[in-house]
Amino acid sequence: MKDAVIISAVRTPVGKFLGALKSFKATELGAIVVREAVKRAGVKPEDVDEVIMGCVIQAGLGQNPARQAALHGGLPDKVSAVTVNKV
């Protein structure tokens, strides 16, 4: 068994309801975060094994927002993703 390690953590900007970020879907912001996390970690996208991402309000985003963000963030299809939905 390989050791699990967290190599990078990045968060989205904090906005307010109908504020400056209203034109972005959460999955679009998540994709920006995924790209930045990979960049900060100094790894290749294909070296990532899994994405664990939180999303407080998933309504209207479709299935598994973490997976959508991972794919749009440039990670390959082989990378699994888990969305944590907790208020």
PyMOL Python script that loads the backbone (N, CA, C, O; Angstrom):
from pymol import cmd

cmd.read_pdbstr("""\
ATOM      1  N   MET A   1       0.836  -1.178   0.000  1.00  0.00           N
ATOM      2  CA  MET A   1       0.000   0.000   0.000  1.00  0.00           C
ATOM      3  C   MET A   1       0.882   1.243   0.000  1.00  0.00           C
ATOM      4  O   MET A   1       1.859   1.325   0.744  1.00  0.00           O
ATOM      5  N   LYS A   2       0.533   2.187  -0.826  1.00  0.00           N
ATOM      6  CA  LYS A   2       1.265   3.448  -0.872  1.00  0.00           C
ATOM      7  C   LYS A   2       0.716   4.402   0.184  1.00  0.00           C
ATOM      8  O   LYS A   2      -0.451   4.322   0.568  1.00  0.00           O
ATOM      9  N   ASP A   3       1.570   5.297   0.638  1.00  0.00           N
ATOM     10  CA  ASP A   3       1.122   6.309   1.588  1.00  0.00           C
ATOM     11  C   ASP A   3       0.299   7.367   0.866  1.00  0.00           C
ATOM     12  O   ASP A   3       0.623   7.765  -0.253  1.00  0.00           O
ATOM     13  N   ALA A   4      -0.758   7.814   1.510  1.00  0.00           N
ATOM     14  CA  ALA A   4      -1.553   8.922   0.975  1.00  0.00           C
ATOM     15  C   ALA A   4      -0.914  10.225   1.426  1.00  0.00           C
ATOM     16  O   ALA A   4      -0.577  10.389   2.598  1.00  0.00           O
ATOM     17  N   VAL A   5      -0.753  11.140   0.498  1.00  0.00           N
ATOM     18  CA  VAL A   5      -0.174  12.440   0.833  1.00  0.00           C
ATOM     19  C   VAL A   5      -0.989  13.548   0.176  1.00  0.00           C
ATOM     20  O   VAL A   5      -1.531  13.383  -0.917  1.00  0.00           O
ATOM     21  N   ILE A   6      -1.059  14.662   0.860  1.00  0.00           N
ATOM     22  CA  ILE A   6      -1.667  15.861   0.296  1.00  0.00           C
ATOM     23  C   ILE A   6      -0.517  16.717  -0.203  1.00  0.00           C
ATOM     24  O   ILE A   6       0.327  17.147   0.583  1.00  0.00           O
ATOM     25  N   ILE A   7      -0.480  16.965  -1.495  1.00  0.00           N
ATOM     26  CA  ILE A   7       0.654  17.708  -2.043  1.00  0.00           C
ATOM     27  C   ILE A   7       0.334  19.174  -2.287  1.00  0.00           C
ATOM     28  O   ILE A   7       1.240  19.984  -2.477  1.00  0.00           O
ATOM     29  N   SER A   8      -0.945  19.518  -2.283  1.00  0.00           N
ATOM     30  CA  SER A   8      -1.303  20.906  -2.529  1.00  0.00           C
ATOM     31  C   SER A   8      -2.740  21.147  -2.093  1.00  0.00           C
ATOM     32  O   SER A   8      -3.588  20.258  -2.174  1.00  0.00           O
ATOM     33  N   ALA A   9      -2.995  22.348  -1.636  1.00  0.00           N
ATOM     34  CA  ALA A   9      -4.354  22.750  -1.271  1.00  0.00           C
ATOM     35  C   ALA A   9      -4.544  24.199  -1.700  1.00  0.00           C
ATOM     36  O   ALA A   9      -3.702  25.056  -1.426  1.00  0.00           O
ATOM     37  N   VAL A  10      -5.640  24.457  -2.363  1.00  0.00           N
ATOM     38  CA  VAL A  10      -5.963  25.798  -2.845  1.00  0.00           C
ATOM     39  C   VAL A  10      -7.457  25.986  -2.638  1.00  0.00           C
ATOM     40  O   VAL A  10      -8.219  25.025  -2.742  1.00  0.00           O
ATOM     41  N   ARG A  11      -7.879  27.184  -2.354  1.00  0.00           N
ATOM     42  CA  ARG A  11      -9.315  27.418  -2.214  1.00  0.00           C
ATOM     43  C   ARG A  11      -9.765  28.498  -3.186  1.00  0.00           C
ATOM     44  O   ARG A  11      -8.967  29.290  -3.687  1.00  0.00           O
ATOM     45  N   THR A  12     -11.061  28.504  -3.433  1.00  0.00           N
ATOM     46  CA  THR A  12     -11.628  29.529  -4.306  1.00  0.00           C
ATOM     47  C   THR A  12     -11.733  30.834  -3.531  1.00  0.00           C
ATOM     48  O   THR A  12     -11.687  30.828  -2.301  1.00  0.00           O
ATOM     49  N   PRO A  13     -11.871  31.946  -4.233  1.00  0.00           N
ATOM     50  CA  PRO A  13     -12.089  33.206  -3.527  1.00  0.00           C
ATOM     51  C   PRO A  13     -13.439  33.181  -2.817  1.00  0.00           C
ATOM     52  O   PRO A  13     -14.355  32.474  -3.237  1.00  0.00           O
ATOM     53  N   VAL A  14     -13.555  33.938  -1.763  1.00  0.00           N
ATOM     54  CA  VAL A  14     -14.811  34.032  -1.025  1.00  0.00           C
ATOM     55  C   VAL A  14     -15.622  35.168  -1.641  1.00  0.00           C
ATOM     56  O   VAL A  14     -15.153  36.303  -1.725  1.00  0.00           O
ATOM     57  N   GLY A  15     -16.818  34.857  -2.061  1.00  0.00           N
ATOM     58  CA  GLY A  15     -17.678  35.870  -2.666  1.00  0.00           C
ATOM     59  C   GLY A  15     -18.931  36.065  -1.839  1.00  0.00           C
ATOM     60  O   GLY A  15     -19.100  35.457  -0.783  1.00  0.00           O
ATOM     61  N   LYS A  16     -19.799  36.917  -2.332  1.00  0.00           N
ATOM     62  CA  LYS A  16     -21.088  37.104  -1.679  1.00  0.00           C
ATOM     63  C   LYS A  16     -22.186  36.874  -2.706  1.00  0.00           C
ATOM     64  O   LYS A  16     -21.940  36.932  -3.911  1.00  0.00           O
ATOM     65  N   PHE A  17     -23.377  36.615  -2.234  1.00  0.00           N
ATOM     66  CA  PHE A  17     -24.509  36.316  -3.100  1.00  0.00           C
ATOM     67  C   PHE A  17     -24.711  37.441  -4.115  1.00  0.00           C
ATOM     68  O   PHE A  17     -24.838  38.607  -3.740  1.00  0.00           O
ATOM     69  N   LEU A  18     -24.739  37.086  -5.397  1.00  0.00           N
ATOM     70  CA  LEU A  18     -24.892  38.006  -6.521  1.00  0.00           C
ATOM     71  C   LEU A  18     -23.779  39.054  -6.586  1.00  0.00           C
ATOM     72  O   LEU A  18     -23.987  40.166  -7.070  1.00  0.00           O
ATOM     73  N   GLY A  19     -22.604  38.685  -6.095  1.00  0.00           N
ATOM     74  CA  GLY A  19     -21.454  39.588  -6.115  1.00  0.00           C
ATOM     75  C   GLY A  19     -20.622  39.431  -7.377  1.00  0.00           C
ATOM     76  O   GLY A  19     -21.127  39.017  -8.421  1.00  0.00           O
ATOM     77  N   ALA A  20     -19.356  39.764  -7.271  1.00  0.00           N
ATOM     78  CA  ALA A  20     -18.447  39.795  -8.424  1.00  0.00           C
ATOM     79  C   ALA A  20     -18.245  38.430  -9.084  1.00  0.00           C
ATOM     80  O   ALA A  20     -17.858  38.365 -10.251  1.00  0.00           O
ATOM     81  N   LEU A  21     -18.499  37.349  -8.361  1.00  0.00           N
ATOM     82  CA  LEU A  21     -18.272  36.005  -8.912  1.00  0.00           C
ATOM     83  C   LEU A  21     -19.542  35.358  -9.460  1.00  0.00           C
ATOM     84  O   LEU A  21     -19.532  34.179  -9.815  1.00  0.00           O
ATOM     85  N   LYS A  22     -20.630  36.117  -9.532  1.00  0.00           N
ATOM     86  CA  LYS A  22     -21.922  35.532  -9.910  1.00  0.00           C
ATOM     87  C   LYS A  22     -21.947  34.912 -11.305  1.00  0.00           C
ATOM     88  O   LYS A  22     -22.786  34.053 -11.578  1.00  0.00           O
ATOM     89  N   SER A  23     -21.052  35.326 -12.183  1.00  0.00           N
ATOM     90  CA  SER A  23     -21.056  34.776 -13.544  1.00  0.00           C
ATOM     91  C   SER A  23     -20.338  33.429 -13.643  1.00  0.00           C
ATOM     92  O   SER A  23     -20.354  32.799 -14.700  1.00  0.00           O
ATOM     93  N   PHE A  24     -19.714  32.987 -12.564  1.00  0.00           N
ATOM     94  CA  PHE A  24     -18.987  31.719 -12.555  1.00  0.00           C
ATOM     95  C   PHE A  24     -19.816  30.621 -11.904  1.00  0.00           C
ATOM     96  O   PHE A  24     -20.460  30.846 -10.880  1.00  0.00           O
ATOM     97  N   LYS A  25     -19.798  29.426 -12.505  1.00  0.00           N
ATOM     98  CA  LYS A  25     -20.326  28.242 -11.828  1.00  0.00           C
ATOM     99  C   LYS A  25     -19.271  27.775 -10.835  1.00  0.00           C
ATOM    100  O   LYS A  25     -18.083  28.041 -11.015  1.00  0.00           O
ATOM    101  N   ALA A  26     -19.696  27.090  -9.806  1.00  0.00           N
ATOM    102  CA  ALA A  26     -18.745  26.557  -8.822  1.00  0.00           C
ATOM    103  C   ALA A  26     -17.741  25.620  -9.487  1.00  0.00           C
ATOM    104  O   ALA A  26     -16.573  25.583  -9.100  1.00  0.00           O
ATOM    105  N   THR A  27     -18.190  24.868 -10.480  1.00  0.00           N
ATOM    106  CA  THR A  27     -17.283  23.939 -11.161  1.00  0.00           C
ATOM    107  C   THR A  27     -16.221  24.675 -11.975  1.00  0.00           C
ATOM    108  O   THR A  27     -15.109  24.173 -12.138  1.00  0.00           O
ATOM    109  N   GLU A  28     -16.554  25.859 -12.485  1.00  0.00           N
ATOM    110  CA  GLU A  28     -15.565  26.668 -13.211  1.00  0.00           C
ATOM    111  C   GLU A  28     -14.508  27.211 -12.257  1.00  0.00           C
ATOM    112  O   GLU A  28     -13.317  27.199 -12.567  1.00  0.00           O
ATOM    113  N   LEU A  29     -14.948  27.685 -11.101  1.00  0.00           N
ATOM    114  CA  LEU A  29     -13.986  28.134 -10.089  1.00  0.00           C
ATOM    115  C   LEU A  29     -13.133  26.959  -9.628  1.00  0.00           C
ATOM    116  O   LEU A  29     -11.931  27.099  -9.405  1.00  0.00           O
ATOM    117  N   GLY A  30     -13.771  25.797  -9.487  1.00  0.00           N
ATOM    118  CA  GLY A  30     -13.040  24.597  -9.087  1.00  0.00           C
ATOM    119  C   GLY A  30     -11.968  24.215 -10.087  1.00  0.00           C
ATOM    120  O   GLY A  30     -10.889  23.773  -9.695  1.00  0.00           O
ATOM    121  N   ALA A  31     -12.243  24.374 -11.366  1.00  0.00           N
ATOM    122  CA  ALA A  31     -11.253  24.060 -12.403  1.00  0.00           C
ATOM    123  C   ALA A  31     -10.031  24.969 -12.283  1.00  0.00           C
ATOM    124  O   ALA A  31      -8.899  24.520 -12.461  1.00  0.00           O
ATOM    125  N   ILE A  32     -10.263  26.240 -11.982  1.00  0.00           N
ATOM    126  CA  ILE A  32      -9.150  27.179 -11.772  1.00  0.00           C
ATOM    127  C   ILE A  32      -8.308  26.727 -10.586  1.00  0.00           C
ATOM    128  O   ILE A  32      -7.078  26.767 -10.634  1.00  0.00           O
ATOM    129  N   VAL A  33      -8.975  26.302  -9.530  1.00  0.00           N
ATOM    130  CA  VAL A  33      -8.293  25.829  -8.320  1.00  0.00           C
ATOM    131  C   VAL A  33      -7.474  24.569  -8.608  1.00  0.00           C
ATOM    132  O   VAL A  33      -6.344  24.444  -8.137  1.00  0.00           O
ATOM    133  N   VAL A  34      -8.035  23.645  -9.373  1.00  0.00           N
ATOM    134  CA  VAL A  34      -7.312  22.413  -9.714  1.00  0.00           C
ATOM    135  C   VAL A  34      -6.036  22.738 -10.486  1.00  0.00           C
ATOM    136  O   VAL A  34      -4.967  22.217 -10.169  1.00  0.00           O
ATOM    137  N   ARG A  35      -6.148  23.590 -11.488  1.00  0.00           N
ATOM    138  CA  ARG A  35      -4.955  23.978 -12.261  1.00  0.00           C
ATOM    139  C   ARG A  35      -3.893  24.615 -11.359  1.00  0.00           C
ATOM    140  O   ARG A  35      -2.705  24.318 -11.490  1.00  0.00           O
ATOM    141  N   GLU A  36      -4.319  25.483 -10.451  1.00  0.00           N
ATOM    142  CA  GLU A  36      -3.375  26.162  -9.563  1.00  0.00           C
ATOM    143  C   GLU A  36      -2.755  25.189  -8.559  1.00  0.00           C
ATOM    144  O   GLU A  36      -1.569  25.303  -8.248  1.00  0.00           O
ATOM    145  N   ALA A  37      -3.530  24.243  -8.054  1.00  0.00           N
ATOM    146  CA  ALA A  37      -2.995  23.260  -7.105  1.00  0.00           C
ATOM    147  C   ALA A  37      -1.909  22.410  -7.756  1.00  0.00           C
ATOM    148  O   ALA A  37      -0.874  22.144  -7.146  1.00  0.00           O
ATOM    149  N   VAL A  38      -2.147  21.988  -8.993  1.00  0.00           N
ATOM    150  CA  VAL A  38      -1.151  21.196  -9.724  1.00  0.00           C
ATOM    151  C   VAL A  38       0.104  22.034  -9.965  1.00  0.00           C
ATOM    152  O   VAL A  38       1.225  21.551  -9.807  1.00  0.00           O
ATOM    153  N   LYS A  39      -0.096  23.279 -10.345  1.00  0.00           N
ATOM    154  CA  LYS A  39       1.034  24.184 -10.598  1.00  0.00           C
ATOM    155  C   LYS A  39       1.869  24.391  -9.334  1.00  0.00           C
ATOM    156  O   LYS A  39       3.095  24.292  -9.373  1.00  0.00           O
ATOM    157  N   ARG A  40       1.202  24.677  -8.213  1.00  0.00           N
ATOM    158  CA  ARG A  40       1.917  24.909  -6.951  1.00  0.00           C
ATOM    159  C   ARG A  40       2.660  23.672  -6.468  1.00  0.00           C
ATOM    160  O   ARG A  40       3.739  23.770  -5.885  1.00  0.00           O
ATOM    161  N   ALA A  41       2.070  22.506  -6.718  1.00  0.00           N
ATOM    162  CA  ALA A  41       2.699  21.260  -6.276  1.00  0.00           C
ATOM    163  C   ALA A  41       3.887  20.883  -7.152  1.00  0.00           C
ATOM    164  O   ALA A  41       4.740  20.097  -6.738  1.00  0.00           O
ATOM    165  N   GLY A  42       3.946  21.436  -8.353  1.00  0.00           N
ATOM    166  CA  GLY A  42       5.048  21.123  -9.258  1.00  0.00           C
ATOM    167  C   GLY A  42       5.003  19.710  -9.808  1.00  0.00           C
ATOM    168  O   GLY A  42       6.041  19.104 -10.073  1.00  0.00           O
ATOM    169  N   VAL A  43       3.790  19.185  -9.978  1.00  0.00           N
ATOM    170  CA  VAL A  43       3.634  17.836 -10.529  1.00  0.00           C
ATOM    171  C   VAL A  43       2.942  17.915 -11.886  1.00  0.00           C
ATOM    172  O   VAL A  43       2.382  18.947 -12.256  1.00  0.00           O
ATOM    173  N   LYS A  44       2.994  16.811 -12.612  1.00  0.00           N
ATOM    174  CA  LYS A  44       2.285  16.720 -13.883  1.00  0.00           C
ATOM    175  C   LYS A  44       0.843  16.285 -13.598  1.00  0.00           C
ATOM    176  O   LYS A  44       0.611  15.509 -12.671  1.00  0.00           O
ATOM    177  N   PRO A  45      -0.112  16.764 -14.368  1.00  0.00           N
ATOM    178  CA  PRO A  45      -1.506  16.368 -14.148  1.00  0.00           C
ATOM    179  C   PRO A  45      -1.706  14.854 -14.108  1.00  0.00           C
ATOM    180  O   PRO A  45      -2.535  14.361 -13.344  1.00  0.00           O
ATOM    181  N   GLU A  46      -0.954  14.114 -14.923  1.00  0.00           N
ATOM    182  CA  GLU A  46      -1.122  12.651 -14.946  1.00  0.00           C
ATOM    183  C   GLU A  46      -0.574  11.966 -13.698  1.00  0.00           C
ATOM    184  O   GLU A  46      -0.810  10.774 -13.498  1.00  0.00           O
ATOM    185  N   ASP A  47       0.154  12.700 -12.854  1.00  0.00           N
ATOM    186  CA  ASP A  47       0.668  12.134 -11.605  1.00  0.00           C
ATOM    187  C   ASP A  47      -0.336  12.225 -10.456  1.00  0.00           C
ATOM    188  O   ASP A  47      -0.112  11.648  -9.392  1.00  0.00           O
ATOM    189  N   VAL A  48      -1.430  12.938 -10.662  1.00  0.00           N
ATOM    190  CA  VAL A  48      -2.462  13.078  -9.627  1.00  0.00           C
ATOM    191  C   VAL A  48      -3.319  11.816  -9.620  1.00  0.00           C
ATOM    192  O   VAL A  48      -3.744  11.344 -10.674  1.00  0.00           O
ATOM    193  N   ASP A  49      -3.574  11.269  -8.422  1.00  0.00           N
ATOM    194  CA  ASP A  49      -4.393  10.062  -8.296  1.00  0.00           C
ATOM    195  C   ASP A  49      -5.855  10.361  -7.992  1.00  0.00           C
ATOM    196  O   ASP A  49      -6.748   9.672  -8.485  1.00  0.00           O
ATOM    197  N   GLU A  50      -6.102  11.397  -7.172  1.00  0.00           N
ATOM    198  CA  GLU A  50      -7.473  11.648  -6.736  1.00  0.00           C
ATOM    199  C   GLU A  50      -7.654  13.112  -6.364  1.00  0.00           C
ATOM    200  O   GLU A  50      -6.726  13.769  -5.893  1.00  0.00           O
ATOM    201  N   VAL A  51      -8.855  13.606  -6.584  1.00  0.00           N
ATOM    202  CA  VAL A  51      -9.235  14.956  -6.173  1.00  0.00           C
ATOM    203  C   VAL A  51     -10.352  14.830  -5.148  1.00  0.00           C
ATOM    204  O   VAL A  51     -11.337  14.128  -5.374  1.00  0.00           O
ATOM    205  N   ILE A  52     -10.195  15.511  -4.026  1.00  0.00           N
ATOM    206  CA  ILE A  52     -11.251  15.597  -3.018  1.00  0.00           C
ATOM    207  C   ILE A  52     -11.577  17.074  -2.877  1.00  0.00           C
ATOM    208  O   ILE A  52     -10.732  17.869  -2.464  1.00  0.00           O
ATOM    209  N   MET A  53     -12.797  17.435  -3.221  1.00  0.00           N
ATOM    210  CA  MET A  53     -13.173  18.844  -3.256  1.00  0.00           C
ATOM    211  C   MET A  53     -14.514  19.041  -2.561  1.00  0.00           C
ATOM    212  O   MET A  53     -15.429  18.234  -2.724  1.00  0.00           O
ATOM    213  N   GLY A  54     -14.624  20.096  -1.799  1.00  0.00           N
ATOM    214  CA  GLY A  54     -15.875  20.425  -1.130  1.00  0.00           C
ATOM    215  C   GLY A  54     -16.748  21.325  -1.989  1.00  0.00           C
ATOM    216  O   GLY A  54     -16.253  22.131  -2.776  1.00  0.00           O
ATOM    217  N   CYS A  55     -18.055  21.171  -1.825  1.00  0.00           N
ATOM    218  CA  CYS A  55     -19.023  22.018  -2.527  1.00  0.00           C
ATOM    219  C   CYS A  55     -20.259  22.114  -1.642  1.00  0.00           C
ATOM    220  O   CYS A  55     -20.970  21.127  -1.454  1.00  0.00           O
ATOM    221  N   VAL A  56     -20.514  23.298  -1.101  1.00  0.00           N
ATOM    222  CA  VAL A  56     -21.596  23.444  -0.128  1.00  0.00           C
ATOM    223  C   VAL A  56     -22.970  23.345  -0.777  1.00  0.00           C
ATOM    224  O   VAL A  56     -23.836  22.636  -0.265  1.00  0.00           O
ATOM    225  N   ILE A  57     -23.186  24.023  -1.869  1.00  0.00           N
ATOM    226  CA  ILE A  57     -24.500  23.990  -2.521  1.00  0.00           C
ATOM    227  C   ILE A  57     -24.330  23.434  -3.929  1.00  0.00           C
ATOM    228  O   ILE A  57     -23.865  24.129  -4.832  1.00  0.00           O
ATOM    229  N   GLN A  58     -24.717  22.160  -4.106  1.00  0.00           N
ATOM    230  CA  GLN A  58     -24.522  21.482  -5.388  1.00  0.00           C
ATOM    231  C   GLN A  58     -25.676  21.679  -6.351  1.00  0.00           C
ATOM    232  O   GLN A  58     -25.574  21.278  -7.510  1.00  0.00           O
ATOM    233  N   ALA A  59     -26.760  22.277  -5.915  1.00  0.00           N
ATOM    234  CA  ALA A  59     -27.955  22.404  -6.751  1.00  0.00           C
ATOM    235  C   ALA A  59     -27.626  23.051  -8.092  1.00  0.00           C
ATOM    236  O   ALA A  59     -27.006  24.113  -8.147  1.00  0.00           O
ATOM    237  N   GLY A  60     -28.050  22.398  -9.171  1.00  0.00           N
ATOM    238  CA  GLY A  60     -27.881  22.936 -10.510  1.00  0.00           C
ATOM    239  C   GLY A  60     -26.512  22.720 -11.129  1.00  0.00           C
ATOM    240  O   GLY A  60     -26.269  23.173 -12.248  1.00  0.00           O
ATOM    241  N   LEU A  61     -25.612  22.040 -10.431  1.00  0.00           N
ATOM    242  CA  LEU A  61     -24.257  21.849 -10.951  1.00  0.00           C
ATOM    243  C   LEU A  61     -24.074  20.538 -11.701  1.00  0.00           C
ATOM    244  O   LEU A  61     -23.054  20.350 -12.365  1.00  0.00           O
ATOM    245  N   GLY A  62     -25.030  19.636 -11.611  1.00  0.00           N
ATOM    246  CA  GLY A  62     -24.873  18.325 -12.228  1.00  0.00           C
ATOM    247  C   GLY A  62     -24.212  17.358 -11.259  1.00  0.00           C
ATOM    248  O   GLY A  62     -24.006  17.671 -10.087  1.00  0.00           O
ATOM    249  N   GLN A  63     -23.888  16.187 -11.768  1.00  0.00           N
ATOM    250  CA  GLN A  63     -23.319  15.147 -10.917  1.00  0.00           C
ATOM    251  C   GLN A  63     -21.842  15.376 -10.649  1.00  0.00           C
ATOM    252  O   GLN A  63     -21.091  15.786 -11.534  1.00  0.00           O
ATOM    253  N   ASN A  64     -21.440  15.108  -9.425  1.00  0.00           N
ATOM    254  CA  ASN A  64     -20.051  15.135  -8.970  1.00  0.00           C
ATOM    255  C   ASN A  64     -19.277  16.371  -9.448  1.00  0.00           C
ATOM    256  O   ASN A  64     -18.448  16.275 -10.352  1.00  0.00           O
ATOM    257  N   PRO A  65     -19.548  17.524  -8.840  1.00  0.00           N
ATOM    258  CA  PRO A  65     -18.839  18.748  -9.218  1.00  0.00           C
ATOM    259  C   PRO A  65     -17.313  18.628  -9.130  1.00  0.00           C
ATOM    260  O   PRO A  65     -16.602  19.273  -9.901  1.00  0.00           O
ATOM    261  N   ALA A  66     -16.811  17.823  -8.215  1.00  0.00           N
ATOM    262  CA  ALA A  66     -15.355  17.653  -8.112  1.00  0.00           C
ATOM    263  C   ALA A  66     -14.796  17.006  -9.378  1.00  0.00           C
ATOM    264  O   ALA A  66     -13.719  17.377  -9.845  1.00  0.00           O
ATOM    265  N   ARG A  67     -15.512  16.061  -9.919  1.00  0.00           N
ATOM    266  CA  ARG A  67     -15.082  15.405 -11.162  1.00  0.00           C
ATOM    267  C   ARG A  67     -15.097  16.395 -12.328  1.00  0.00           C
ATOM    268  O   ARG A  67     -14.168  16.424 -13.135  1.00  0.00           O
ATOM    269  N   GLN A  68     -16.143  17.193 -12.410  1.00  0.00           N
ATOM    270  CA  GLN A  68     -16.222  18.209 -13.462  1.00  0.00           C
ATOM    271  C   GLN A  68     -15.047  19.182 -13.360  1.00  0.00           C
ATOM    272  O   GLN A  68     -14.408  19.505 -14.361  1.00  0.00           O
ATOM    273  N   ALA A  69     -14.770  19.646 -12.140  1.00  0.00           N
ATOM    274  CA  ALA A  69     -13.670  20.590 -11.925  1.00  0.00           C
ATOM    275  C   ALA A  69     -12.331  19.953 -12.282  1.00  0.00           C
ATOM    276  O   ALA A  69     -11.472  20.596 -12.885  1.00  0.00           O
ATOM    277  N   ALA A  70     -12.159  18.692 -11.909  1.00  0.00           N
ATOM    278  CA  ALA A  70     -10.898  17.997 -12.201  1.00  0.00           C
ATOM    279  C   ALA A  70     -10.666  17.894 -13.708  1.00  0.00           C
ATOM    280  O   ALA A  70      -9.568  18.174 -14.190  1.00  0.00           O
ATOM    281  N   LEU A  71     -11.686  17.498 -14.439  1.00  0.00           N
ATOM    282  CA  LEU A  71     -11.546  17.349 -15.892  1.00  0.00           C
ATOM    283  C   LEU A  71     -11.328  18.699 -16.576  1.00  0.00           C
ATOM    284  O   LEU A  71     -10.466  18.824 -17.446  1.00  0.00           O
ATOM    285  N   HIS A  72     -12.103  19.697 -16.185  1.00  0.00           N
ATOM    286  CA  HIS A  72     -11.946  21.034 -16.782  1.00  0.00           C
ATOM    287  C   HIS A  72     -10.660  21.714 -16.311  1.00  0.00           C
ATOM    288  O   HIS A  72     -10.178  22.659 -16.935  1.00  0.00           O
ATOM    289  N   GLY A  73     -10.114  21.218 -15.203  1.00  0.00           N
ATOM    290  CA  GLY A  73      -8.850  21.750 -14.698  1.00  0.00           C
ATOM    291  C   GLY A  73      -7.633  21.107 -15.336  1.00  0.00           C
ATOM    292  O   GLY A  73      -6.498  21.413 -14.969  1.00  0.00           O
ATOM    293  N   GLY A  74      -7.867  20.210 -16.294  1.00  0.00           N
ATOM    294  CA  GLY A  74      -6.761  19.632 -17.044  1.00  0.00           C
ATOM    295  C   GLY A  74      -6.261  18.287 -16.561  1.00  0.00           C
ATOM    296  O   GLY A  74      -5.239  17.803 -17.046  1.00  0.00           O
ATOM    297  N   LEU A  75      -6.961  17.668 -15.612  1.00  0.00           N
ATOM    298  CA  LEU A  75      -6.544  16.342 -15.160  1.00  0.00           C
ATOM    299  C   LEU A  75      -7.087  15.281 -16.111  1.00  0.00           C
ATOM    300  O   LEU A  75      -8.162  15.458 -16.682  1.00  0.00           O
ATOM    301  N   PRO A  76      -6.358  14.182 -16.287  1.00  0.00           N
ATOM    302  CA  PRO A  76      -6.810  13.133 -17.209  1.00  0.00           C
ATOM    303  C   PRO A  76      -8.017  12.362 -16.665  1.00  0.00           C
ATOM    304  O   PRO A  76      -8.318  12.409 -15.473  1.00  0.00           O
ATOM    305  N   ASP A  77      -8.695  11.655 -17.565  1.00  0.00           N
ATOM    306  CA  ASP A  77      -9.889  10.880 -17.203  1.00  0.00           C
ATOM    307  C   ASP A  77      -9.640   9.845 -16.115  1.00  0.00           C
ATOM    308  O   ASP A  77     -10.561   9.500 -15.375  1.00  0.00           O
ATOM    309  N   LYS A  78      -8.417   9.346 -16.003  1.00  0.00           N
ATOM    310  CA  LYS A  78      -8.115   8.285 -15.034  1.00  0.00           C
ATOM    311  C   LYS A  78      -8.159   8.768 -13.581  1.00  0.00           C
ATOM    312  O   LYS A  78      -8.220   7.951 -12.663  1.00  0.00           O
ATOM    313  N   VAL A  79      -8.127  10.075 -13.365  1.00  0.00           N
ATOM    314  CA  VAL A  79      -8.104  10.630 -12.008  1.00  0.00           C
ATOM    315  C   VAL A  79      -9.512  10.589 -11.420  1.00  0.00           C
ATOM    316  O   VAL A  79     -10.452  11.128 -12.004  1.00  0.00           O
ATOM    317  N   SER A  80      -9.649   9.947 -10.260  1.00  0.00           N
ATOM    318  CA  SER A  80     -10.952   9.902  -9.607  1.00  0.00           C
ATOM    319  C   SER A  80     -11.172  11.186  -8.811  1.00  0.00           C
ATOM    320  O   SER A  80     -10.225  11.898  -8.476  1.00  0.00           O
ATOM    321  N   ALA A  81     -12.439  11.465  -8.517  1.00  0.00           N
ATOM    322  CA  ALA A  81     -12.763  12.680  -7.774  1.00  0.00           C
ATOM    323  C   ALA A  81     -13.948  12.426  -6.858  1.00  0.00           C
ATOM    324  O   ALA A  81     -14.876  11.698  -7.212  1.00  0.00           O
ATOM    325  N   VAL A  82     -13.908  13.030  -5.681  1.00  0.00           N
ATOM    326  CA  VAL A  82     -14.964  12.905  -4.691  1.00  0.00           C
ATOM    327  C   VAL A  82     -15.402  14.306  -4.284  1.00  0.00           C
ATOM    328  O   VAL A  82     -14.573  15.160  -3.973  1.00  0.00           O
ATOM    329  N   THR A  83     -16.712  14.532  -4.290  1.00  0.00           N
ATOM    330  CA  THR A  83     -17.251  15.805  -3.819  1.00  0.00           C
ATOM    331  C   THR A  83     -17.747  15.620  -2.392  1.00  0.00           C
ATOM    332  O   THR A  83     -18.553  14.732  -2.116  1.00  0.00           O
ATOM    333  N   VAL A  84     -17.264  16.457  -1.494  1.00  0.00           N
ATOM    334  CA  VAL A  84     -17.727  16.460  -0.108  1.00  0.00           C
ATOM    335  C   VAL A  84     -18.757  17.572   0.005  1.00  0.00           C
ATOM    336  O   VAL A  84     -18.444  18.740  -0.227  1.00  0.00           O
ATOM    337  N   ASN A  85     -19.984  17.213   0.361  1.00  0.00           N
ATOM    338  CA  ASN A  85     -21.071  18.187   0.465  1.00  0.00           C
ATOM    339  C   ASN A  85     -21.464  18.291   1.928  1.00  0.00           C
ATOM    340  O   ASN A  85     -22.202  17.448   2.437  1.00  0.00           O
ATOM    341  N   LYS A  86     -20.980  19.315   2.601  1.00  0.00           N
ATOM    342  CA  LYS A  86     -21.255  19.472   4.026  1.00  0.00           C
ATOM    343  C   LYS A  86     -21.408  20.948   4.341  1.00  0.00           C
ATOM    344  O   LYS A  86     -20.525  21.755   4.048  1.00  0.00           O
ATOM    345  N   VAL A  87     -22.519  21.284   4.931  1.00  0.00           N
ATOM    346  CA  VAL A  87     -22.762  22.678   5.305  1.00  0.00           C
ATOM    347  C   VAL A  87     -22.299  22.893   6.732  1.00  0.00           C
ATOM    348  O   VAL A  87     -22.409  24.001   7.257  1.00  0.00           O
TER     349      VAL A  87
END
""", "prot")
cmd.dss("prot")
cmd.show_as("cartoon", "prot")
cmd.util.cbc("prot")
cmd.orient("prot")
